[in-house]
C-alpha cells in the first residue's frame, strides 16, 4: 500500500492532485521550481484558480499531510506533472520532463513507482526509464527473479480533466494507465485505485500516450471544422451560430462552437506531437492545426479593418483566458489577439478579464489597461467578445447599440439589433 507520494510540478494538474491525495490520507511532498508558488502553498494558499482548490489546499497543509519544497524527497510513488510545450517549428520540448526526472533520481529506491501524468509525445515514458537507468545503474526494470529486488516501475497515466471541474474529475473520470511493462502497469493500477472511482483502463505506455494525444486531436479537428464554417459563413453573410444550431438538429450531427482560435496547454499543443511523430500520415490533424492557428489572425484583421475607419479608436476586449470561467492564459488565442493589437498601436485598449487581478507582462503598454466590464464598454468604440465568461451575461445590451461589436463566440446572437462579427 502506498503511503507517501512525491508530486513534481504544482501547477493546474500537480497541485490539485497533491492536495487530493493528501486529503485522502497519503503523505504528500509537493515540488515546484517556482519559489513563489512553494511559499504560497506552504501557507495554505494557492497561486492558481480552480473552484474549491483553495479550500482543499488549506486543509491539506493544515493537516500536515501536504508539505511543499523546491526539492524532491523519498517516496513510494513519484508523479511527474510538468509542462510539455513545443519548441520552434512545433517540435516537442521534453526539457521539463527530463529536469523533473533528474531531480528525483537521487531519491529513488527499489520498489518505487514513477508515473508521468504530463501529456507527452509517444515514447516519452520509455525515455524516462532510460534516463533513470542511465543515472542509477543499481536499479532496473527486469522481471528476472535475481534482479527483482532492485527494480522500479514506470508508467504513464495522462490527466484527462477539464479546468473548472478538476477536483471532481480527478476522482470520477476513467483513467488510462500504461506501464513500460506488465508489472509497471499493475503497480500503477493499484495506486490509482486508492482514490479513483472511475474505470481503470489498462494498456501499455505507448498506447496510453497515443490515446491522450488522440483525445485532444479529436477535439482540435472538430473545433477546426466549426472555425472553418465560421470563416465560410462570414464570407457569405450567414450567422454561423444560427446555422450550426439548425444543423445540430440532425440526429447524427453535433457540430461544436467556433471561437477566436484554440488555446490551453493541451488542445493547442498536443496535435503537433502526432504531426511531428508521423508527418506524412497526420494530414488531417495538421490541417486542423493550420485552420485553428489561422483564426486569431482573421479576427485581428476584422478588428483592424473597423478600427482604421475611426480617428482615435478605443477597443474593449472582453476576456483573455483560453476558455470560459477560468484564469488560465496558456496558449490563449484571446491573449494573442490583444498582444497583436497592442503592437499594431491601433488605439487604446480596455481589457476585461474578471478572473485575474493584473495584466500579464506581455500586455505591459501605456495603450492597454485592465478595467471593469461596464467602464470598458462605455468608453469604447469597438467591443470584441473573445471569451464567453458567465460574468459577461449581465452586460446591458443597450450599451452596445452604438458600438461596433465583433462577437467571436456567438454571445450576442440572441440580440437581433446588435450587428455581430465573426
C-alpha positions in Angstrom: 0.0 0.0 0.0 1.3 3.4 -1.0 1.8 5.8 2.0 4.0 8.6 0.6 3.8 10.4 -2.7 6.1 13.0 -4.3 4.4 15.2 -6.9 6.8 17.1 -9.1 5.1 20.2 -10.6 2.5 22.1 -8.7 0.5 23.7 -11.5 -3.0 23.2 -12.7 -2.7 19.4 -12.5 0.0 18.8 -9.9 -1.4 21.0 -7.1 -5.0 19.6 -7.3 -3.5 16.0 -7.4 -1.2 16.6 -4.5 -3.9 18.2 -2.3 -6.4 15.5 -3.2 -4.0 12.7 -2.3 -3.2 14.5 1.0 -6.9 14.8 1.8 -7.3 11.1 1.1 -4.8 10.4 3.9 -1.5 10.0 2.0 1.7 11.8 3.0 2.4 14.1 0.0 5.6 16.0 -0.8 5.0 18.6 -3.5 7.8 20.0 -5.5 8.0 23.1 -7.8 10.9 25.2 -9.1 8.7 28.3 -8.6 9.7 29.6 -5.1 6.7 32.0 -5.0 4.3 29.1 -5.6 6.0 27.0 -2.9 5.8 29.8 -0.4 2.1 30.4 -1.0 1.2 26.8 -0.9 3.2 26.2 2.3 1.0 28.9 3.9 -2.1 27.1 2.7 -2.8 29.5 -0.2 -3.0 28.9 -3.9 -1.2 30.6 -6.9 -3.7 29.4 -9.5 -7.5 29.5 -9.7 -9.7 26.4 -9.6 -13.0 26.2 -7.9 -12.6 24.9 -4.3 -8.9 24.3 -4.7 -8.0 26.9 -2.1 -10.2 25.1 0.5 -8.6 21.8 -0.3 -5.0 23.1 -0.2 -5.6 24.9 3.1 -7.0 21.7 4.7 -4.2 19.5 3.3 -1.5 21.9 4.5 -3.0 22.4 7.9 -3.4 18.7 8.4 0.3 18.2 7.8 -0.4 15.7 5.1 0.9 18.1 2.4 4.3 19.6 2.5 6.0 21.5 -0.3 9.5 22.4 -1.3 11.7 23.2 -4.3 13.4 19.8 -3.9 12.0 16.2 -4.0 12.0 13.8 -1.1 11.9 10.0 -0.8 8.5 8.5 -1.5 6.7 5.3 -2.7 5.3 7.0 -5.8 6.7 9.9 -7.8 4.2 11.7 -10.0 5.6 14.0 -12.8 3.1 16.7 -13.7 5.3 19.3 -15.5 4.8 21.2 -18.8 5.4 19.6 -22.1 5.3 22.5 -24.6 6.8 22.6 -28.1 9.8 24.5 -29.4 10.3 26.2 -32.7 8.6 24.6 -35.7 6.3 22.7 -33.3 8.9 20.3 -32.1 8.2 18.7 -28.7 10.1 20.1 -25.8 10.9 17.4 -23.2 13.3 19.5 -21.2 10.9 20.0 -18.2 10.3 16.3 -18.1 14.0 15.4 -18.2 14.7 18.0 -15.5 12.0 16.5 -13.3 13.4 13.0 -13.8 16.9 14.1 -13.0 15.6 15.8 -9.8 14.1 12.6 -8.4 16.9 10.3 -9.5 18.8 10.6 -6.2 15.7 9.8 -4.2 14.6 6.7 -6.0 14.6 3.3 -4.2 13.8 -0.2 -5.3 10.1 -0.8 -5.5 9.3 2.9 -6.3 6.7 3.7 -8.9 7.4 6.7 -11.3 4.3 7.9 -13.1 4.2 10.5 -15.9 0.9 12.4 -15.9 2.0 15.1 -18.4 0.6 14.7 -21.8 3.6 13.7 -23.8 4.9 12.6 -27.2 4.8 8.9 -27.9 7.9 7.2 -26.4 8.4 9.7 -23.5 7.7 7.2 -20.8 10.3 4.9 -22.3 12.7 7.8 -22.4 12.1 8.4 -18.7 13.0 4.8 -17.9 16.2 5.2 -20.0 17.2 8.4 -18.2 16.6 6.8 -14.8 18.6 3.6 -15.5 21.4 5.6 -17.1 21.8 7.7 -13.9 21.1 4.8 -11.5 22.9 1.7 -12.6 21.9 0.0 -9.4 18.2 0.0 -10.5 16.5 -2.0 -13.2 13.1 -2.9 -14.7 13.9 -6.5 -15.2 11.4 -9.3 -14.4 14.1 -11.8 -13.7 14.0 -13.2 -10.2 17.6 -12.4 -9.4 17.0 -8.7 -10.3 13.6 -8.1 -8.9 14.9 -6.8 -5.6 16.4 -3.7 -7.3 13.6 -3.0 -9.8 11.4 0.1 -10.2 8.2 0.6 -12.0 7.5 3.3 -14.7 4.1 4.1 -16.2 2.1 6.8 -17.9 -1.3 7.9 -16.7 -2.4 11.0 -18.7 -4.5 13.6 -16.9 -8.0 13.9 -18.5 -9.5 16.8 -16.5 -11.3 20.0 -17.6 -10.4 23.3 -15.9 -13.2 24.3 -13.6 -14.0 20.6 -12.9 -10.6 19.3 -12.0 -11.2 18.2 -8.3 -14.3 16.2 -9.3 -12.9 14.7 -12.5 -9.6 13.6 -10.8 -11.7 11.2 -8.9 -14.6 10.4 -11.2 -13.0 10.3 -14.7 -11.9 7.0 -16.2 -8.1 6.7 -16.2 -5.8 5.1 -18.8 -2.7 3.5 -17.3 0.1 2.1 -19.4 3.3 0.8 -18.0 6.6 0.2 -19.7 6.0 -3.4 -18.9 3.2 -5.5 -17.3 4.4 -5.2 -13.7 4.6 -1.4 -14.0 1.1 -1.3 -15.2 -0.1 -3.4 -12.4 1.6 -1.4 -9.7 0.3 1.9 -11.1 -3.2 0.5 -11.3 -3.1 -0.5 -7.6 -2.1 3.1 -6.7 -4.8 4.8 -8.7 -7.5 2.5 -7.3 -6.8 4.1 -3.9 -8.6 7.3 -5.0 -10.1 7.0 -8.4 -13.8 5.9 -8.6 -13.9 5.9 -12.4 -12.8 2.9 -14.5 -9.1 2.0 -14.6 -8.2 1.1 -18.2 -5.0 -0.9 -18.6 -2.7 -0.8 -21.6 1.0 -0.2 -22.4 2.8 3.2 -22.2 2.9 3.9 -25.9 -0.8 3.3 -26.3 -1.6 5.4 -23.3 0.4 8.3 -24.7 -1.3 7.9 -28.1 -4.8 7.7 -26.6 -4.3 11.1 -24.8 -2.9 12.8 -27.9 -5.8 11.3 -29.9 -8.4 12.7 -27.4 -7.0 16.2 -27.8 -6.6 15.9 -31.6 -10.2 14.8 -31.9 -11.3 17.9 -30.2 -8.9 20.1 -32.3 -10.2 18.6 -35.6 -13.8 19.2 -34.6 -13.2 22.7 -33.4 -11.3 23.4 -36.7 -14.4 22.3 -38.6 -16.5 24.8 -36.6 -14.0 27.5 -37.1 -13.8 26.8 -40.9 -17.6 27.1 -41.0 -17.4 30.5 -39.3 -15.0 31.7 -42.0 -17.2 30.4 -44.8 -20.3 31.9 -43.2 -18.6 35.3 -42.6 -17.7 35.3 -46.3 -21.3 34.5 -47.3 -23.0 36.8 -44.7 -24.6 33.9 -42.8 -24.9 33.8 -39.0 -22.8 30.8 -38.2 -24.2 30.2 -34.8 -27.8 30.1 -36.0 -26.7 27.8 -38.9 -24.9 25.4 -36.5 -27.9 25.3 -34.2 -30.1 24.3 -37.0 -27.7 21.7 -38.4 -27.3 20.2 -35.0 -31.0 19.2 -35.0 -30.0 16.4 -37.3 -29.9 13.3 -35.1 -26.4 12.4 -36.1 -24.8 15.8 -36.3 -23.1 17.6 -33.3 -21.0 20.5 -34.5 -19.0 22.3 -31.9 -19.0 26.1 -31.5 -16.4 28.3 -33.3 -14.3 30.8 -31.5 -11.2 33.1 -31.9 -8.9 30.1 -32.1 -7.9 27.2 -29.8 -5.9 27.6 -26.6 -4.8 25.8 -23.5 -1.9 23.6 -22.6 -3.4 20.6 -24.4 -5.5 21.0 -27.4 -3.4 23.8 -29.0 -0.2 21.8 -28.4 -0.7 18.1 -28.4 -1.8 17.5 -32.0 1.6 18.8 -33.1 3.2 15.8 -31.2 1.4 13.5 -33.6 2.3 15.6 -36.6 5.9 15.5 -35.5 5.8 11.7 -35.0 4.1 10.9 -38.3 4.0 13.9 -40.6 3.1 12.0 -43.8 0.2 10.3 -42.0 -1.2 13.1 -39.8 -2.5 15.2 -42.7 -6.0 15.9 -41.3 -4.6 16.7 -37.9 -2.0 19.0 -39.4 -4.7 20.8 -41.5 -6.9 21.3 -38.4 -4.0 22.9 -36.6 -3.4 25.3 -39.5 -7.1 26.3 -39.5 -7.2 26.9 -35.8 -3.9 28.8 -35.7 -5.2 31.0 -38.6 -8.4 32.1 -36.8 -6.8 34.6 -34.4 -5.2 36.4 -37.3 -8.6 36.6 -39.1 -10.2 38.1 -36.0 -7.3 40.7 -35.8 -7.9 41.7 -39.4 -11.6 42.2 -38.7 -10.8 44.5 -35.7 -8.1 46.4 -37.6 -10.4 46.9 -40.6 -13.0 48.6 -38.4 -10.5 50.5 -36.2 -8.8 52.1 -39.2 -12.1 53.8 -40.0 -12.0 55.7 -36.7 -9.8 58.6 -35.8 -8.7 57.5 -32.3 -10.4 54.2 -31.7 -11.0 52.7 -28.2 -11.3 49.0 -28.3 -12.8 46.9 -25.5 -11.6 43.3 -25.4 -13.7 41.1 -23.3 -11.8 38.0 -22.0 -8.2 36.9 -22.0 -8.3 33.3 -20.8 -8.3 30.4 -23.3 -11.8 29.3 -22.3 -14.7 30.5 -20.2 -14.7 30.9 -16.4 -11.1 30.2 -15.7 -7.9 32.3 -15.2 -5.7 30.2 -17.4 -4.0 32.2 -20.1 -1.8 29.4 -21.5 -1.7 29.4 -25.4 -4.8 31.6 -25.3 -5.9 33.0 -28.7 -7.6 35.9 -26.9 -4.3 36.9 -25.3 -2.5 36.6 -28.6 -5.1 38.8 -30.3 -4.8 41.5 -27.7 -1.0 41.3 -27.8 -1.0 41.8 -31.6 -3.5 44.7 -31.4 -1.2 46.3 -28.9 1.8 46.0 -31.3 -0.3 47.5 -34.1 -1.0 50.6 -32.0 -4.5 51.0 -33.4 -5.7 52.9 -30.4 -6.5 52.5 -26.7 -7.4 49.0 -25.5 -9.5 48.3 -22.4 -9.1 44.7 -21.4 -11.8 43.0 -19.2 -10.8 39.7 -17.6 -12.7 39.1 -14.3 -10.5 36.1 -13.3 -7.2 38.0 -13.0 -6.0 40.8 -10.8 -3.3 42.2 -13.1 -2.4 42.1 -16.7 0.4 39.7 -17.8 3.8 41.3 -18.5 3.2 40.7 -22.2 0.5 43.4 -22.1 2.6 46.0 -20.4 1.8 49.1 -22.5 0.6 52.6 -22.0 -2.1 51.8 -24.5 -3.6 48.9 -22.5 -5.5 48.9 -19.2 -7.4 46.4 -17.2 -10.9 47.7 -16.4 -14.4 46.7 -15.4 -16.9 45.5 -18.0 -19.3 48.4 -18.0 -16.5 51.0 -18.0 -14.7 49.3 -20.9 -17.9 49.2 -23.0 -19.0 52.8 -22.2 -15.6 54.2 -23.2 -15.1 52.0 -26.3 -16.0 52.4 -30.0 -15.4 48.7 -30.7 -16.4 45.8 -28.4 -14.7 42.5 -29.1 -16.1 39.5 -27.2 -13.3 37.0 -27.0 -14.3 34.7 -24.1 -17.9 33.8 -23.1 -17.4 34.2 -19.4 -20.6 33.8 -17.3 -19.6 37.2 -15.8 -20.5 38.8 -19.1 -24.1 37.5 -19.1 -25.2 40.6 -17.2 -23.9 43.1 -19.8 -26.6 45.7 -20.6 -27.2 45.1 -24.3 -28.4 48.7 -24.6 -24.8 49.8 -24.0 -23.8 48.0 -27.3 -26.3 49.7 -29.6 -24.0 52.4 -30.8 -20.9 50.2 -30.7 -19.1 48.2 -33.4 -19.5 44.6 -32.0 -17.2 41.8 -33.0 -18.5 38.7 -31.4 -16.2 35.6 -31.7 -18.3 33.4 -29.5 -21.9 33.9 -30.6 -22.5 35.5 -27.2 -24.9 38.2 -28.5 -26.7 36.3 -31.3 -30.0 36.5 -29.4 -29.9 40.2 -29.8 -31.0 40.8 -33.4 -30.5 44.6 -33.1 -26.7 44.1 -32.5 -24.6 43.6 -35.5 -22.0 40.8 -34.8 -18.8 39.9 -36.5 -17.1 36.6 -36.7 
